[in-house]
Amino acid sequence: MLLAARLAELRNERGWSLEELARRSGVSRSTLSRAERREISPTASLLGRLCAVYGRTLSQLLSEVETEPAHLVRAGVQTVWTDEASGFVRRSVSPPQAGLRAEVVEGTLRPGADLSYDRPPVPGMEQHIWVLDGSVEMTVDGTAHTLRAGDCLRTRLWGPTRFRCLGPEPVRYAVVVVLP
């Protein structure tokens, strides 16, 4: 998998050992090593921590292991990434391209799914979370917001965030990410 190789490449570009990356990310050395050797599929939480350390959004990281993105991306070829452990499915609706600051992502969480990030990949990035179906509790820096179909929350991220599907059906939402 190209993602595993890119993760190892990012660490090596900085001259970091696995121990140093573990210290910076809060992820165990063994988990990092297994992810770089393709022994495990990285979870959303793991990739979120690594993106924060490397100063990238998840879409940017995923785009680095793909060919140059097109201007028009048909629904059938949009990159979909699934984290079975957390119940999170992520679709890159508009893959980022060098020089662009905004992207659109679709997220789906199964009922009961709970996804937390310790910090944003890029401090100060702006997000607009628009719920398309279902309901989600979005917690930003300790403040919980219950969002239902049609609701939109605009926020700038500096600290921890959490997405929790309130059920009983999955929640599907669009996120517009704007880099500072």
Disulfide bonds with the S-S distance in Angstrom:
none
